[in-house]
Amino acid sequence: MINKIAKDIYMIKIPLPENPLKNLNSYMIRGTERNLLIDTGFNTEICYDALSDGIKETGIDMNNTDIFLTHLHSDHAGLCDRIASPNSKIYMSRVDSQYIKTFFNINYFENLETFFYTLGFSKEEVADNIKNNPIVKYAPPIETEYTEIEDGYTIDLGNRMLKTVLTPGHTPGHMCLYIENEKLLFSGDHIIFDITPNITQWKGFYNALGQYIDSLNTIKNMPVELTFSAHRSPTGNCKERIDELLNHHETRLAEAYNIVKQYPGLSPYDIAAKMTWSIRAKDWKAFPVVQKWFATGEASAHLDYLEDKGEIKSSNIDGQIKYWTIE
């Protein structure tokens, strides 16, 4: 099922079963020279059928269509290779494309395992998450070829010019798409109106939360009248939502700091267990392990930010990171 949301722009809602995100909002833009599909869904049959049916309903031919991926996560990139035609370019930021090439390889699980232990996960939880984590389970084939692009790259559809805006934070190379003369933004997972985007640690990516906050302010300073998000309700007031997200992270930073102050020497996993989360589980033990992974990663991003500000310090003790406040 599709919705026409603007002139020559269609939204295809792709279900994400058994996932708290519920759906992906994929967007198809009809051009006069080329068409553009924005994000694709998990590499699963349910997502493929929904995307294929939606594209068919628009009447657009993939032979004349390129694909833009806002970022590397599998709910956005998973189907890109499968849905593309031999004539399709698959655009992704150079940064995220290089992350896929560097980390999504045969050593991925080995590197992930070591990182899990550092954060404070048990061996049993590590094994469970490796088995069920969708980031690799539903990813596009590793040999997928991407057209790597940089901040400010222009995609010309003939009737529209779309400019990329690099917004690191949710991933190291997350990108939004901006149509300047229409003041229209495709925000991907950078700005979501119903939920807060997950901000987590990435190897080789410094202070993810700090970079996310900077990226929010970049978009806040742009003239945007209409925003299309990648999940849940597609539209809302962009600047108001940015203020809400900034306030949310101020609250989370204060919560993380107070936990470290009250319980010095805890791991990110144990700090995450004491933070508040919007999830249907009676306590931390009842969290699905994949959600523990997202929660602990987000706690770690807030701890990195506080450490960068000189408010807390960390030490590696017996292979695990532990945190203390700086008095």
Residue frames relative to the residue before (quaternion, step in Angstrom):
aa qw qx qy qz dx dy dz
M 1.0000 0.0000 0.0000 0.0000 0.00 0.00 0.00
I 0.1227 -0.8020 0.5826 0.0486 3.57 -0.92 0.93
N 0.1903 -0.7335 0.6350 0.1503 3.54 -1.35 0.35
K 0.3142 -0.7081 0.5947 0.2151 3.56 -0.94 0.88
I 0.1126 -0.8553 0.5057 0.0137 3.58 -0.36 1.23
A 0.7651 -0.0054 -0.0217 0.6435 3.58 1.32 -0.18
K 0.7051 -0.4351 0.3155 0.4626 3.58 -1.22 0.14
D 0.8579 -0.0149 -0.0501 0.5112 3.56 -0.70 1.20
I 0.6216 0.4843 -0.3639 0.4966 3.61 1.17 0.53
Y 0.0719 -0.8030 0.5914 -0.0161 3.56 -0.79 1.10
M 0.2397 -0.7382 0.6093 0.1623 3.55 -1.15 0.69
I 0.1396 -0.7610 0.6307 0.0600 3.55 -0.93 1.01
K 0.2218 -0.7887 0.5613 0.1172 3.58 -0.55 1.16
I 0.1155 -0.8098 0.5751 0.0082 3.56 -0.60 1.21
P 0.3691 -0.7490 0.4993 0.2312 3.63 -0.59 1.06
L 0.1541 -0.7477 0.6396 0.0904 3.54 -1.18 0.72
P 0.1859 -0.8409 0.4973 0.1056 3.61 0.33 1.24
E 0.8476 0.1281 -0.1267 0.4992 3.55 -1.16 0.77
N 0.5957 0.5124 -0.3711 0.4949 3.54 1.13 0.73
P 0.5002 -0.6920 0.4221 0.3045 3.62 -0.77 0.94
L 0.5635 0.5971 -0.3904 0.4166 3.61 1.20 -0.31
K 0.3107 -0.8089 0.4351 0.2446 3.58 1.32 -0.51
N 0.8071 -0.1435 0.1212 0.5597 3.61 0.78 -0.92
L 0.2907 -0.6836 0.6274 0.2337 3.51 -1.38 0.24
N 0.2569 -0.7223 0.6178 0.1749 3.55 -1.04 0.81
S 0.0833 -0.7792 0.6212 0.0032 3.55 -0.42 1.29
Y 0.1955 -0.8034 0.5564 0.0822 3.57 -1.01 0.80
M 0.1388 -0.7643 0.6260 0.0690 3.54 -1.05 0.88
I 0.1131 -0.7850 0.6080 0.0361 3.56 -0.82 1.05
R 0.2775 -0.7584 0.5696 0.1530 3.57 -0.75 1.07
G 0.1040 -0.7986 0.5917 0.0379 3.54 -0.75 1.08
T 0.5331 -0.6014 0.4697 0.3653 3.56 -1.30 -0.06
E 0.7154 0.3696 -0.2366 0.5437 3.58 1.21 -0.44
R 0.7677 -0.0616 0.0795 0.6328 3.55 0.90 -1.05
N 0.3468 -0.6850 0.5884 0.2534 3.55 -1.32 0.28
L 0.2048 -0.7856 0.5714 0.1197 3.57 -1.21 0.36
L 0.1777 -0.7509 0.6314 0.0773 3.54 -0.95 1.04
I 0.1709 -0.7932 0.5803 0.0702 3.60 -0.80 1.04
D 0.8521 -0.0534 -0.0502 0.5181 3.56 -0.56 1.31
T 0.2672 -0.8438 0.4643 0.0321 3.53 -1.06 0.87
G 0.5114 -0.6341 0.4514 0.3642 3.66 1.05 -0.52
F 0.6899 -0.4646 0.3636 0.4196 3.54 -1.37 0.18
N 0.4857 -0.6279 0.5225 0.3113 3.53 -1.26 0.48
T 0.3990 0.6669 -0.5158 0.3605 3.55 0.43 1.35
E 0.6392 -0.5443 0.3728 0.3952 3.58 -1.21 0.39
I 0.6238 0.5446 -0.3483 0.4393 3.60 1.00 -0.78
C 0.6830 0.4666 -0.2851 0.4843 3.57 0.89 -0.91
Y 0.6440 0.5331 -0.3264 0.4411 3.58 0.95 -0.85
D 0.6630 0.5014 -0.3113 0.4606 3.59 0.90 -0.90
A 0.6669 0.5009 -0.3097 0.4565 3.60 0.91 -0.88
L 0.6747 0.4840 -0.2969 0.4716 3.59 0.94 -0.86
S 0.6531 0.5183 -0.3130 0.4549 3.58 0.92 -0.90
D 0.6623 0.4986 -0.3017 0.4709 3.58 0.94 -0.90
G 0.6529 0.5214 -0.3134 0.4513 3.57 0.99 -0.83
I 0.6501 0.5045 -0.3146 0.4731 3.56 0.94 -0.87
K 0.6387 0.5277 -0.3203 0.4593 3.58 0.97 -0.86
E 0.6587 0.5230 -0.3042 0.4472 3.57 1.01 -0.84
T 0.6381 0.5141 -0.3333 0.4662 3.61 1.10 -0.58
G 0.3902 -0.7298 0.4714 0.3047 3.58 1.20 -0.52
I 0.5096 0.6519 -0.4077 0.3860 3.56 1.29 0.26
D 0.3558 -0.7389 0.5451 0.1741 3.55 -1.02 0.93
M 0.4297 -0.7113 0.4918 0.2597 3.61 -0.77 1.00
N 0.5350 0.6162 -0.4155 0.4017 3.62 1.17 -0.30
N 0.7425 0.3343 -0.1996 0.5451 3.58 1.22 -0.48
T 0.6268 0.5656 -0.2891 0.4513 3.56 1.30 0.31
D 0.2054 -0.7442 0.6243 0.1191 3.53 -1.07 0.86
I 0.3461 -0.7345 0.5542 0.1832 3.56 -1.28 0.35
F 0.1195 -0.7666 0.6276 0.0651 3.55 -1.00 0.89
L 0.1627 -0.7805 0.5997 0.0683 3.56 -0.81 1.05
T 0.4032 -0.7307 0.4931 0.2457 3.57 -0.63 1.10
H 0.7867 -0.1415 0.0939 0.5935 3.58 1.15 -0.61
L 0.7143 -0.5401 0.2964 0.3319 3.53 -1.34 0.29
H 0.4811 0.6924 -0.4513 0.2924 3.64 1.11 -0.35
S 0.5939 -0.6513 0.3586 0.3073 3.53 -1.01 0.93
D 0.6183 0.5328 -0.3672 0.4460 3.61 1.09 -0.47
H 0.6914 0.4126 -0.2696 0.5284 3.57 1.30 -0.16
A 0.7933 0.3380 -0.1494 0.4838 3.58 0.92 -0.91
G 0.4565 0.7670 -0.4103 0.1869 3.57 1.17 -0.58
L 0.7894 0.3399 -0.1627 0.4847 3.59 0.85 -0.98
C 0.3732 0.7843 -0.4623 0.1786 3.60 1.23 -0.12
D 0.6993 0.4651 -0.2819 0.4638 3.59 0.84 -0.91
R 0.6778 0.5133 -0.2865 0.4418 3.56 1.01 -0.82
I 0.7266 0.4258 -0.2442 0.4807 3.59 0.98 -0.81
A 0.5685 0.6181 -0.3793 0.3884 3.61 1.19 -0.45
S 0.3640 -0.6720 0.5916 0.2569 3.54 -1.27 0.47
P 0.6653 -0.4792 0.3612 0.4443 3.61 -1.21 0.15
N 0.6813 0.4816 -0.2823 0.4735 3.60 1.22 -0.43
S 0.5696 0.6357 -0.3675 0.3693 3.59 1.27 -0.20
K 0.2655 -0.6859 0.6494 0.1931 3.51 -1.17 0.72
I 0.2011 -0.7499 0.6158 0.1340 3.57 -1.12 0.70
Y 0.1768 -0.8201 0.5406 0.0625 3.56 -0.24 1.31
M 0.1435 0.7430 -0.6476 0.0892 3.53 -1.08 0.86
S 0.5916 -0.5583 0.4235 0.3987 3.58 -1.10 0.57
R 0.5858 -0.5813 0.4318 0.3639 3.55 -1.09 0.71
V 0.6344 0.5562 -0.3353 0.4193 3.58 0.98 -0.86
D 0.7215 0.4244 -0.2642 0.4791 3.60 0.74 -0.99
S 0.6044 0.5517 -0.3580 0.4496 3.59 1.05 -0.66
Q 0.6714 0.4861 -0.2943 0.4757 3.57 0.98 -0.83
Y 0.5981 0.5445 -0.3632 0.4625 3.60 1.10 -0.59
I 0.6349 0.5184 -0.3314 0.4673 3.58 0.98 -0.82
K 0.6932 0.4851 -0.2810 0.4529 3.58 0.85 -0.96
T 0.7061 0.4783 -0.2649 0.4500 3.57 1.03 -0.80
F 0.8224 0.2953 -0.1095 0.4739 3.55 0.82 -1.02
F 0.6960 0.4483 -0.2902 0.4800 3.62 1.06 -0.60
N 0.4064 0.6920 -0.4744 0.3619 3.54 0.63 1.19
I 0.7788 -0.3562 0.2278 0.4634 3.57 -1.27 -0.16
N 0.6855 0.4658 -0.2906 0.4783 3.61 1.19 -0.41
Y 0.3593 0.7765 -0.4708 0.2153 3.59 1.28 -0.03
F 0.7141 0.4586 -0.2756 0.4514 3.58 0.73 -1.05
E 0.6193 0.5372 -0.3477 0.4551 3.58 1.05 -0.71
N 0.6713 0.4797 -0.2946 0.4822 3.59 0.93 -0.89
L 0.6409 0.5334 -0.3177 0.4514 3.57 1.01 -0.83
E 0.6301 0.5543 -0.3245 0.4364 3.56 1.00 -0.88
T 0.6640 0.5027 -0.2992 0.4657 3.57 0.89 -0.94
F 0.6597 0.5166 -0.3014 0.4550 3.56 0.96 -0.90
F 0.6141 0.5547 -0.3355 0.4502 3.59 1.02 -0.82
Y 0.6726 0.4989 -0.3030 0.4548 3.58 0.83 -0.98
T 0.6225 0.5563 -0.3331 0.4382 3.57 1.03 -0.80
L 0.6937 0.4784 -0.2680 0.4671 3.57 1.04 -0.82
G 0.6182 -0.5840 0.3356 0.4052 3.59 1.22 -0.36
F 0.4330 0.6957 -0.4692 0.3291 3.61 1.22 0.26
S 0.4711 -0.6415 0.5220 0.3067 3.57 -1.24 0.52
K 0.6604 -0.5041 0.3746 0.4118 3.57 -1.27 0.32
E 0.6419 0.5328 -0.3241 0.4461 3.59 1.02 -0.80
E 0.6716 0.4873 -0.2976 0.4722 3.58 0.97 -0.83
V 0.6021 0.5544 -0.3494 0.4561 3.56 1.08 -0.71
A 0.6728 0.4984 -0.2940 0.4609 3.58 0.86 -0.98
D 0.6449 0.5247 -0.3119 0.4599 3.59 1.00 -0.85
N 0.6991 0.4786 -0.2802 0.4514 3.58 0.84 -0.96
I 0.6182 0.5372 -0.3462 0.4575 3.58 1.00 -0.75
K 0.6604 0.5182 -0.2963 0.4556 3.56 1.05 -0.80
N 0.8260 0.3032 -0.0997 0.4646 3.58 0.91 -0.94
N 0.4846 0.6843 -0.4439 0.3161 3.61 1.18 -0.22
P 0.3911 -0.7703 0.4535 0.2192 3.62 -0.58 1.13
I 0.5060 0.6820 -0.4296 0.3070 3.60 1.15 -0.41
V 0.7523 0.2825 -0.1806 0.5671 3.60 1.12 -0.60
K 0.5942 0.6162 -0.3528 0.3777 3.56 1.03 -0.83
Y 0.8090 0.2152 -0.0857 0.5402 3.60 0.95 -0.90
A 0.3470 0.7698 -0.4663 0.2637 3.57 1.21 0.54
P 0.5702 -0.5497 0.4586 0.4029 3.59 -1.23 0.25
P 0.6597 -0.4938 0.3575 0.4396 3.61 -1.18 0.35
I 0.5788 -0.6268 0.3998 0.3349 3.56 -0.99 0.83
E 0.6776 0.5015 -0.2893 0.4535 3.59 1.13 -0.60
T 0.3597 0.7433 -0.4932 0.2735 3.62 1.23 0.07
E 0.2815 -0.7646 0.5598 0.1507 3.58 -0.93 0.93
Y 0.1420 -0.7946 0.5886 0.0448 3.55 -0.85 1.04
T 0.3551 -0.6617 0.6090 0.2553 3.53 -1.22 0.59
E 0.2458 -0.8159 0.5102 0.1167 3.56 -0.22 1.30
I 0.0448 -0.8128 0.5805 -0.0211 3.57 -0.83 1.03
E 0.3784 -0.7271 0.5406 0.1895 3.51 -1.30 0.49
D 0.7025 -0.4129 0.3659 0.4496 3.55 -1.36 0.06
G 0.8080 0.2691 -0.2036 0.4830 3.58 -0.92 0.93
Y 0.4177 0.6974 -0.4769 0.3341 3.59 1.27 0.12
T 0.2536 -0.7801 0.5583 0.1243 3.59 -1.01 0.85
I 0.1643 -0.7516 0.6338 0.0802 3.54 -0.97 0.99
D 0.1757 -0.8122 0.5545 0.0454 3.57 -0.52 1.27
L 0.1306 -0.8090 0.5716 0.0421 3.58 -0.58 1.19
G 0.6132 -0.5376 0.3484 0.4620 3.57 1.28 0.04
N 0.7992 0.1992 -0.0914 0.5597 3.56 0.75 -1.07
R 0.7778 0.1817 -0.1099 0.5916 3.57 1.28 -0.22
M 0.2025 -0.7328 0.6363 0.1305 3.53 -1.22 0.67
L 0.0977 -0.8002 0.5913 0.0239 3.56 -0.70 1.11
K 0.1869 -0.7980 0.5695 0.0621 3.54 -0.82 1.07
T 0.3788 -0.7270 0.5250 0.2289 3.57 -0.91 0.91
V 0.1163 -0.7582 0.6388 0.0595 3.54 -1.14 0.77
L 0.3107 -0.7588 0.5446 0.1763 3.58 -0.52 1.18
T 0.0152 0.8069 -0.5856 0.0759 3.57 -0.69 1.17
P 0.0720 -0.8378 0.5403 0.0311 3.62 0.45 1.15
G 0.4134 0.6789 -0.5391 0.2784 3.53 -1.14 0.72
H 0.7378 0.3480 -0.2077 0.5398 3.58 0.51 -1.16
T 0.7217 -0.0485 -0.0148 0.6904 3.54 1.22 -0.68
P 0.6721 -0.5145 0.3278 0.4197 3.61 -1.14 0.33
G 0.8101 0.2317 -0.1086 0.5275 3.58 1.08 -0.69
H 0.1876 0.7991 -0.5491 0.1573 3.59 1.06 0.64
M 0.0829 -0.7956 0.5994 0.0295 3.57 -1.09 0.80
C 0.2378 -0.7010 0.6494 0.1741 3.52 -1.26 0.63
L 0.2959 -0.7133 0.5975 0.2159 3.57 -1.34 0.26
Y 0.1085 -0.8170 0.5663 -0.0021 3.56 -0.87 1.01
I 0.1565 -0.7432 0.6441 0.0909 3.56 -0.98 0.95
E 0.3301 -0.8262 0.4200 0.1791 3.53 0.01 1.36
N 0.7163 0.4628 -0.2857 0.4372 3.61 0.77 -0.95
E 0.7048 0.3965 -0.2603 0.5275 3.61 1.24 -0.33
K 0.3176 -0.7688 0.4852 0.2696 3.58 1.35 -0.16
L 0.4095 0.7122 -0.4351 0.3686 3.52 1.08 0.93
L 0.1025 -0.8141 0.5716 0.0021 3.57 -0.81 1.06
F 0.1808 -0.7016 0.6768 0.1300 3.54 -1.10 0.86
S 0.1851 -0.8711 0.4514 0.0562 3.55 -0.19 1.33
G 0.3531 -0.7426 0.5084 0.2559 3.62 1.20 -0.13
D 0.7378 -0.3403 0.2872 0.5073 3.57 -0.84 -1.03
H 0.4136 0.7126 -0.4761 0.3073 3.59 1.24 0.20
I 0.7761 0.0614 -0.0155 0.6275 3.55 1.03 -0.87
I 0.0302 0.7651 -0.6398 0.0667 3.57 -0.66 1.18
F 0.4242 -0.7721 0.4234 0.2111 3.57 -0.77 1.00
D 0.7519 0.4042 -0.2168 0.4735 3.61 1.07 -0.62
I 0.7818 0.1625 -0.0769 0.5970 3.57 1.19 -0.51
T 0.4774 -0.6504 0.4959 0.3213 3.58 -1.23 0.33
P 0.4913 -0.6606 0.4751 0.3107 3.61 -0.85 0.90
N 0.4743 -0.6687 0.4951 0.2877 3.56 -1.05 0.77
I 0.0800 -0.7676 0.6355 0.0231 3.57 -0.84 1.04
T 0.0394 0.8300 -0.5472 0.1012 3.55 -0.56 1.17
Q 0.6292 -0.5084 0.4222 0.4092 3.54 -1.33 0.01
W 0.0452 -0.7558 0.6519 0.0417 3.55 -1.22 0.65
K 0.5149 -0.6377 0.4724 0.3241 3.55 -0.97 0.82
G 0.8313 0.1783 -0.1558 0.5028 3.55 -0.84 1.02
F 0.6465 0.4729 -0.3138 0.5099 3.61 1.29 0.11
Y 0.2750 -0.8303 0.4704 0.1175 3.54 -0.28 1.30
N 0.8702 -0.0502 0.0228 0.4897 3.57 -0.98 0.98
A 0.1242 -0.8479 0.5136 0.0435 3.58 0.54 1.22
L 0.6732 0.4940 -0.3134 0.4523 3.59 0.89 -0.86
G 0.6319 0.5297 -0.3333 0.4571 3.58 0.98 -0.79
Q 0.6724 0.4767 -0.2954 0.4831 3.56 0.98 -0.82
Y 0.6155 0.5399 -0.3477 0.4570 3.60 1.07 -0.68
I 0.6471 0.5140 -0.3132 0.4679 3.59 0.94 -0.88
D 0.6368 0.5142 -0.3212 0.4764 3.59 0.98 -0.82
S 0.6661 0.5071 -0.2991 0.4578 3.58 1.00 -0.86
L 0.6070 0.5369 -0.3513 0.4689 3.59 1.07 -0.69
N 0.6774 0.4865 -0.2952 0.4662 3.58 0.93 -0.84
T 0.5704 0.5716 -0.3781 0.4528 3.59 1.15 -0.55
I 0.6992 0.4469 -0.2682 0.4894 3.58 0.85 -0.96
K 0.6120 0.5695 -0.3499 0.4228 3.60 1.01 -0.75
N 0.7090 0.4576 -0.2492 0.4752 3.58 1.09 -0.71
M 0.5903 0.5538 -0.3691 0.4568 3.59 1.30 0.07
P 0.4716 -0.6502 0.5001 0.3236 3.62 -1.10 0.57
V 0.1117 0.7902 -0.5856 0.1421 3.58 -0.28 1.31
E 0.1342 -0.8069 0.5727 0.0540 3.57 -0.77 1.04
L 0.7935 0.1200 -0.0563 0.5939 3.59 1.14 -0.59
T 0.0785 -0.8058 0.5869 -0.0085 3.56 -0.79 1.08
F 0.1272 -0.7687 0.6235 0.0644 3.56 -0.99 0.91
S 0.1998 -0.8097 0.5489 0.0561 3.55 -0.55 1.27
A 0.5652 -0.6577 0.4080 0.2856 3.56 -1.25 0.48
H 0.7971 0.2177 -0.1230 0.5496 3.62 1.18 -0.27
R 0.8339 0.1911 -0.1728 0.4880 3.50 -1.37 0.56
S 0.8050 -0.1542 0.1381 0.5560 3.61 -0.95 -0.87
P 0.4163 -0.7767 0.4106 0.2342 3.59 -0.58 1.10
T 0.8191 0.2415 -0.1028 0.5101 3.63 1.00 -0.68
G 0.1536 0.7595 -0.6241 0.0999 3.51 -1.35 0.40
N 0.6460 -0.4899 0.3947 0.4323 3.55 -1.30 -0.14
C 0.4050 -0.7688 0.4444 0.2177 3.55 -0.35 1.28
K 0.7204 0.4507 -0.2719 0.4516 3.59 0.71 -1.03
E 0.6304 0.5180 -0.3382 0.4689 3.60 1.02 -0.72
R 0.6603 0.5050 -0.3111 0.4606 3.56 0.97 -0.83
I 0.6168 0.5372 -0.3490 0.4574 3.58 1.01 -0.73
D 0.6441 0.5087 -0.3234 0.4710 3.60 0.95 -0.83
E 0.6375 0.5217 -0.3248 0.4647 3.58 1.00 -0.79
L 0.6642 0.5002 -0.3042 0.4648 3.58 0.95 -0.86
L 0.6409 0.5134 -0.3247 0.4692 3.60 0.98 -0.80
N 0.6603 0.4957 -0.3042 0.4750 3.60 0.96 -0.84
H 0.6036 0.5651 -0.3434 0.4454 3.57 1.06 -0.79
H 0.7188 0.4448 -0.2692 0.4616 3.57 0.81 -0.95
E 0.5713 0.5544 -0.3872 0.4651 3.61 1.13 -0.45
T 0.6522 0.5114 -0.2994 0.4726 3.57 1.01 -0.88
R 0.6721 0.5004 -0.2914 0.4615 3.59 0.96 -0.92
L 0.6267 0.5300 -0.3362 0.4619 3.59 1.04 -0.73
A 0.6508 0.5030 -0.3157 0.4730 3.58 0.98 -0.82
E 0.6409 0.5220 -0.3226 0.4612 3.58 1.01 -0.81
A 0.6680 0.4973 -0.3061 0.4612 3.59 0.87 -0.93
Y 0.6465 0.5221 -0.3221 0.4535 3.59 0.94 -0.87
N 0.6804 0.4993 -0.2973 0.4465 3.58 0.86 -0.93
I 0.6202 0.5255 -0.3412 0.4720 3.60 1.08 -0.65
V 0.6520 0.5016 -0.3153 0.4731 3.59 0.95 -0.88
K 0.6576 0.5117 -0.3095 0.4582 3.59 0.98 -0.83
Q 0.7151 0.4534 -0.2556 0.4665 3.59 0.95 -0.90
Y 0.7928 0.1749 -0.0678 0.5800 3.57 1.10 -0.75
P 0.0795 -0.8397 0.5357 0.0397 3.63 0.42 1.14
G 0.7882 0.3525 -0.2533 0.4362 3.54 -1.15 0.67
L 0.4751 0.6691 -0.4506 0.3515 3.60 1.18 0.37
S 0.4843 -0.6249 0.5276 0.3107 3.56 -1.30 0.44
P 0.6672 -0.4715 0.3695 0.4427 3.63 -1.23 0.21
Y 0.6139 0.5551 -0.3394 0.4470 3.59 1.02 -0.78
D 0.7102 0.4503 -0.2600 0.4747 3.59 0.86 -0.98
I 0.6176 0.5179 -0.3470 0.4795 3.59 1.11 -0.59
A 0.6308 0.5294 -0.3258 0.4644 3.59 0.99 -0.84
A 0.6309 0.5573 -0.3281 0.4287 3.58 1.03 -0.79
K 0.7173 0.4300 -0.2432 0.4913 3.59 1.16 -0.55
M 0.5675 0.5850 -0.3846 0.4333 3.59 1.28 -0.09
T 0.4955 -0.6482 0.4875 0.3110 3.59 -1.24 0.38
W 0.0396 -0.8014 0.5963 -0.0256 3.56 -0.99 0.93
S 0.3737 -0.7047 0.5565 0.2324 3.56 -1.12 0.72
I 0.3991 0.6808 -0.5132 0.3375 3.55 0.08 1.31
R 0.4618 -0.6863 0.4887 0.2772 3.57 -1.06 0.75
A 0.4498 0.6136 -0.5221 0.3854 3.54 0.12 1.35
K 0.5071 -0.6944 0.4139 0.2989 3.58 -0.85 0.93
D 0.7927 -0.0703 0.0475 0.6037 3.59 1.14 -0.57
W 0.7562 -0.4039 0.2721 0.4370 3.55 -1.35 0.10
K 0.6289 0.5512 -0.3402 0.4300 3.59 0.98 -0.78
A 0.6979 0.4768 -0.2633 0.4650 3.58 1.09 -0.71
F 0.4472 0.6799 -0.4667 0.3464 3.62 1.24 -0.07
P 0.4639 -0.6058 0.5488 0.3416 3.63 -1.02 0.64
V 0.5750 -0.6431 0.3709 0.3438 3.58 -0.89 0.87
V 0.6013 0.5475 -0.3694 0.4496 3.62 1.08 -0.60
Q 0.6633 0.4857 -0.3059 0.4802 3.59 1.04 -0.75
K 0.5804 0.5489 -0.3700 0.4743 3.59 1.16 -0.52
W 0.6191 0.5499 -0.3276 0.4550 3.55 1.09 -0.79
F 0.6797 0.4718 -0.2914 0.4801 3.60 0.88 -0.93
A 0.6639 0.5150 -0.3085 0.4459 3.59 0.93 -0.88
T 0.6778 0.4827 -0.2931 0.4709 3.57 0.92 -0.91
G 0.6231 0.5315 -0.3357 0.4653 3.58 1.04 -0.73
E 0.6692 0.4885 -0.3026 0.4710 3.56 0.97 -0.83
A 0.6124 0.5285 -0.3457 0.4756 3.58 1.01 -0.76
S 0.6467 0.5336 -0.3142 0.4453 3.59 0.96 -0.88
A 0.6395 0.5271 -0.3284 0.4531 3.58 1.00 -0.81
H 0.6605 0.4873 -0.3061 0.4823 3.58 1.03 -0.76
L 0.6355 0.5146 -0.3266 0.4740 3.58 1.06 -0.70
D 0.6115 0.5385 -0.3438 0.4668 3.61 1.04 -0.74
Y 0.6498 0.5236 -0.3113 0.4546 3.57 0.96 -0.92
L 0.6743 0.4901 -0.2931 0.4682 3.59 0.91 -0.92
E 0.6433 0.5100 -0.3228 0.4710 3.57 1.04 -0.73
D 0.6339 0.5271 -0.3252 0.4632 3.58 1.03 -0.79
K 0.6857 0.4659 -0.2742 0.4874 3.59 1.13 -0.67
G 0.5050 -0.6824 0.4038 0.3409 3.60 1.29 -0.03
E 0.4862 0.6830 -0.4231 0.3437 3.59 1.21 0.42
I 0.7751 0.1191 -0.0838 0.6149 3.59 1.22 -0.48
K 0.2163 -0.7506 0.6056 0.1517 3.56 -1.33 0.19
S 0.2131 -0.7806 0.5753 0.1196 3.56 -1.21 0.48
S 0.0818 -0.7587 0.6425 0.0701 3.51 -1.34 0.42
N 0.3702 -0.6927 0.5696 0.2421 3.55 -1.16 0.62
I 0.0022 0.8060 -0.5881 0.0673 3.54 -0.48 1.26
D 0.8391 -0.1080 0.0209 0.5328 3.56 -0.55 1.22
G 0.7502 -0.4289 0.2100 0.4573 3.55 0.96 0.95
Q 0.6980 0.4020 -0.2846 0.5198 3.60 1.25 0.11
I 0.4315 -0.6787 0.5327 0.2635 3.55 -1.13 0.75
K 0.0496 -0.7809 0.6227 0.0000 3.56 -0.97 0.96
Y 0.2517 -0.8018 0.5342 0.0918 3.58 -1.10 0.76
W 0.0422 -0.7578 0.6510 0.0107 3.54 -1.27 0.73
T 0.4818 -0.6275 0.5125 0.3338 3.56 -1.19 0.43
I 0.3667 -0.6840 0.5805 0.2462 3.53 -1.29 0.43
E 0.2468 -0.7990 0.5350 0.1202 3.58 -0.49 1.19
